[in-house]
Amino acid sequence: MVLTRSQTKPISPSQSQLPDFQSTTISIKSTTTVSLNPSSSKISFRARKIRRLTSDTPNNEDPQILTADWSKTKIISSDKKATSDKGIPSGSATVLPVVVKPLTFEGEIDLAIQHLRKSDSVLATLIDSHELPELISNFPPFLFLTRMIVSQQLSDKAAKSIHNRFVTLCGGEASVMPEIVLGLSVQQLREVGLSGAKANYIHDLASKYIDGTLSDSSILEMDDKTLFSKLTMVKGIGPWSVHMFMIFTLHRPDVLPVGDLVVRRGVQRLYGLKELPKPPQMEELCAKWKPFRSVGTLFMYRLLG
């Protein structure tokens, strides 16, 4: 699977190519009407559905579906003391981390656009003249991550061809599961076009799933910092790959890929800088976009076409 770009206005992230699934693509475009005019924008989203990869799912059955129902999420602010039913502070109560809603949650895109317009007048001009790129992807994390590894330093065409052969070797997309992948030898993986290094990377990813370090369900629940830490433990997955995964697959709202050359060039052009901003300067310049830096990032891709 490779994240598809919009057919009419493609996104062009830098470094490695974004994955482009075609057989299972679910586009926000098919269920969403987005207006960049805050006074009239309306958005309707379906609940996100992610296939849970489980070892007890028979090969002839569809994987179990895990639905992230954000409307039922309870959020407890970490800066408030927990209290009992009688209002008495309880020192032993556990304070849960704040769970951030994805950009696909109803109303989040509207909130993001409104915030960016108010907080950054320069970016507001860009918003007025450019459409927000589509967020296309709603795939099982493990399947996406294998595709991301396969796609490294390859053209879209080559990546798609090799990944299709990899999926066939596994027995189909529904069978791209950690247990099945670990059952394939490095030689088998090389025979379908993967390099020896990428075969080892995919095995390492599958091992992290088997030992419980990662799972599709836990990836959905992790905060950004924890997710970044866990995913970069996998061989072959670096910061840029994690940022792309968080924005385009998980639709996390506040991700700024400071090392992305396209985003850096976009910020340079947006603010008329003489030199390409370095990561620390990117953090400073884009701080006003919080907590919707992912949306600001999407407009940088749009700015550079």
C-alpha positions in Angstrom: 0.0 0.0 0.0 1.2 3.5 -0.9 -0.6 6.6 0.2 -2.3 8.0 -2.9 -2.0 11.6 -3.9 -5.0 13.5 -5.0 -5.8 12.8 -8.6 -6.2 16.5 -9.3 -3.8 18.2 -6.9 -1.2 15.7 -5.6 0.8 16.2 -2.5 4.6 15.9 -2.9 6.3 15.1 0.3 10.1 14.9 0.2 12.6 12.1 0.8 11.1 8.6 0.3 7.9 8.0 -1.7 4.6 7.8 0.1 2.8 4.5 -0.2 -0.1 4.2 -2.7 -2.8 1.6 -1.9 -5.3 1.3 -4.7 -7.1 -1.9 -4.0 -8.3 -0.8 -0.5 -8.2 3.0 -0.6 -10.8 4.7 1.5 -10.7 8.5 0.8 -12.1 11.2 3.0 -13.2 12.7 -0.2 -16.0 10.1 -0.6 -17.5 10.9 2.8 -16.5 14.5 3.5 -17.5 17.9 2.3 -14.9 20.4 3.3 -15.4 24.2 2.9 -12.5 26.4 3.8 -15.0 29.2 4.6 -15.4 29.0 8.4 -18.9 30.5 8.2 -20.3 27.8 6.0 -18.1 24.7 6.4 -19.6 21.4 7.2 -17.9 18.1 7.7 -19.4 14.6 8.1 -17.1 11.8 9.0 -17.6 8.1 9.5 -16.0 6.3 12.4 -12.5 5.1 11.6 -12.2 1.4 11.1 -8.9 -0.4 11.5 -8.4 -4.1 11.0 -7.0 -5.7 14.1 -4.4 -8.3 13.3 -4.9 -11.3 15.5 -3.3 -14.7 15.5 -6.6 -16.5 16.0 -8.3 -15.2 12.9 -8.8 -18.1 10.4 -7.2 -17.5 7.0 -10.6 -17.8 5.3 -12.3 -15.1 7.4 -12.0 -11.3 7.4 -9.8 -9.8 10.1 -11.7 -8.4 13.1 -12.7 -4.8 12.8 -11.6 -2.3 15.5 -13.5 0.9 15.5 -12.1 4.0 17.2 -15.1 5.7 18.7 -13.7 9.1 19.7 -17.1 10.4 20.7 -17.0 8.1 23.8 -13.4 9.0 24.8 -13.1 10.4 28.3 -10.4 13.0 28.8 -8.9 13.9 32.1 -6.6 16.9 32.1 -3.2 16.1 33.7 -3.1 19.5 35.4 -6.1 18.8 37.6 -6.2 16.6 40.7 -8.4 13.6 40.6 -11.3 13.7 43.1 -13.6 11.2 44.6 -17.4 11.2 44.0 -17.7 13.5 47.0 -15.3 16.0 45.6 -12.4 15.0 48.0 -9.0 15.0 46.3 -7.7 11.4 45.8 -3.9 11.1 45.8 -4.0 7.5 44.6 -6.2 8.0 41.6 -4.5 7.6 38.2 -4.6 10.6 35.9 -5.2 9.5 32.3 -3.3 11.1 29.5 -5.2 13.5 27.2 -6.3 11.7 24.1 -6.1 13.9 21.0 -8.9 13.6 18.4 -7.7 12.7 14.8 -8.3 15.2 12.0 -11.0 12.8 10.7 -13.1 13.4 13.7 -16.1 15.5 13.0 -15.4 19.2 13.1 -11.6 19.0 13.6 -10.7 20.3 10.2 -12.9 23.3 10.7 -11.4 24.0 14.1 -7.9 23.6 12.6 -8.6 26.1 9.7 -10.2 28.6 12.1 -7.3 28.4 14.5 -4.6 28.8 11.8 -6.4 31.8 10.3 -6.5 33.6 13.6 -3.0 32.6 14.8 -1.0 33.3 11.6 -2.1 36.0 9.2 0.5 35.0 6.6 -0.7 31.5 6.6 -4.3 32.7 6.4 -3.5 34.3 3.0 -2.2 30.9 1.8 -5.3 29.2 3.1 -7.5 31.6 1.2 -5.8 30.8 -2.1 -5.2 27.0 -1.8 -7.4 24.0 -1.1 -6.5 21.7 1.7 -4.9 18.5 0.4 -7.0 15.3 0.8 -6.2 13.0 3.7 -6.4 9.6 2.0 -5.7 6.5 4.1 -7.5 4.3 6.5 -5.5 1.1 6.5 -4.3 -1.3 9.1 -1.0 0.1 10.6 1.0 -3.1 10.1 0.1 -3.3 6.4 0.9 0.3 5.9 4.3 0.1 7.8 5.4 -2.9 5.6 4.5 -0.9 2.5 6.5 2.1 3.9 9.5 -0.1 4.4 9.2 -1.6 0.9 8.8 1.9 -0.7 12.0 3.4 0.7 14.2 4.9 -2.0 12.0 3.5 -4.8 9.8 5.0 -7.4 6.0 4.6 -6.9 5.9 2.1 -9.8 8.7 -0.1 -8.5 7.4 0.1 -4.9 3.9 -0.9 -5.9 5.2 -3.9 -8.0 7.3 -5.2 -5.2 4.7 -4.8 -2.6 2.1 -6.5 -4.7 4.4 -9.5 -5.0 5.0 -9.4 -1.2 1.3 -9.4 -0.5 0.8 -12.3 -2.9 3.5 -14.2 -1.1 1.7 -13.7 2.2 -1.6 -14.9 0.7 -3.4 -11.6 0.2 -3.7 -8.3 2.1 -5.8 -10.0 4.8 -2.9 -12.3 5.4 -0.2 -9.7 5.8 0.1 -10.4 9.5 3.1 -10.6 11.8 3.0 -14.3 12.3 2.8 -15.0 8.5 5.6 -12.5 7.7 7.9 -14.0 10.3 7.2 -17.4 8.7 8.8 -16.2 5.4 12.5 -16.5 5.1 14.8 -13.7 4.0 15.4 -15.6 0.8 11.7 -15.8 0.0 11.4 -12.1 0.6 14.4 -11.4 -1.6 12.8 -13.4 -4.4 9.9 -11.0 -4.6 12.2 -8.0 -4.9 13.1 -6.9 -1.4 16.7 -6.2 -0.5 18.3 -8.2 2.2 18.2 -5.1 4.5 14.5 -4.5 3.9 13.7 -8.2 4.5 15.3 -7.8 7.9 13.5 -4.6 8.6 10.1 -6.2 7.9 11.0 -9.2 10.1 12.0 -6.7 12.9 8.7 -5.0 12.6 6.8 -8.3 12.8 8.9 -9.3 15.8 7.9 -6.0 17.6 4.3 -7.0 17.0 4.8 -10.5 18.3 6.6 -9.5 21.5 3.9 -6.9 22.3 6.0 -3.8 21.7 3.5 -2.8 19.0 0.0 -3.7 17.9 -2.5 -2.1 15.6 -4.8 -1.3 18.5 -2.0 0.1 20.8 -0.7 2.3 17.9 -4.1 4.0 17.8 -4.1 4.7 21.5 -0.5 5.9 22.0 0.3 9.6 22.4 2.5 11.1 19.8 5.7 11.0 21.9 5.3 7.3 22.9 4.4 6.4 19.3 7.4 8.1 17.9 9.7 6.3 20.4 8.2 2.9 19.8 8.2 3.1 16.0 11.8 4.4 15.7 12.8 1.3 17.6 12.0 -0.7 14.4 14.9 -1.1 12.1 14.5 0.9 8.9 11.9 3.3 10.3 13.2 6.8 11.0 11.7 10.1 12.1 10.5 11.2 8.7 8.7 7.9 8.1 7.0 8.1 11.5 5.9 11.7 10.9 4.4 10.7 7.5 2.6 7.7 9.1 1.2 10.0 11.9 -0.1 12.6 9.5 -1.3 10.5 6.5 -2.5 7.3 8.2 -3.4 8.2 11.8 -4.4 11.7 10.9 -2.7 13.1 14.1 -3.4 16.9 14.2 -0.1 18.3 15.7 2.8 16.8 13.8 5.6 19.0 12.3 8.2 17.1 10.2 11.0 19.5 10.8 13.4 17.5 8.7 11.2 17.3 5.7 12.8 19.3 2.9 9.5 20.2 1.2 8.1 21.5 4.5 11.2 23.5 5.2 11.2 25.1 1.7 7.5 25.8 2.1 8.1 27.7 5.4 11.0 29.5 3.8 8.8 30.7 0.9 5.8 31.5 3.2 7.8 33.8 5.4 10.2 35.1 2.8 13.3 33.8 4.5 16.7 34.2 2.9 18.0 30.8 4.1 16.4 27.4 4.5 15.2 27.2 8.1 16.9 24.6 10.3 14.8 22.3 12.6 15.1 24.5 15.7 13.9 27.5 13.7 11.1 25.4 12.2 9.9 24.7 15.7 10.0 28.4 16.6 8.3 29.7 13.4 5.6 27.1 13.4 4.8 27.2 17.2 1.8 29.4 16.5 0.2 26.6 14.5 -0.1 24.4 17.6 -2.2 22.3 18.2 -2.8 21.9 14.4 0.7 21.8 12.9 -0.2 18.8 10.7 -2.7 21.0 8.8 -0.1 23.7 8.5 2.3 21.1 7.1 -0.3 20.0 4.5 -0.5 23.6 3.3 3.3 23.6 2.9 3.0 20.6 0.5 0.2 22.5 -1.3 2.3 25.7 -1.5 5.1 23.9 -3.4 2.7 21.9 -5.6 
